[in-house]
Amino acid sequence: MDPIISKRIYEAINFSSKSKRQIINEMKISKSRFYSILNGEGHINEKTIIKLCTVLEVSSDWLLGLKESIYGK
């Protein structure tokens, strides 16, 4: 996984009022899968990117490093 994605996930989590536990529950993924994503391990598919963006309320363009603004503007 691209390191920018992991970095931005951490940024979004820190910006969010949600706990990691809440994010895991809302995404409906395992704790181990969540932490492997945070650590940049393995592949992250489109469905997971969409879930992350929805739960963290960020744009996919920002998460993928295509835009600088966290809000997609």
Secondary structure, 3 states (H helix, E strand, C coil): CCHHHHHHHHHHHHHCCCCHHHHHHHHCCCHHHHHHHHCCCCCCCHHHHHHHHHHHCCCHHHHCCCCCCCCCC
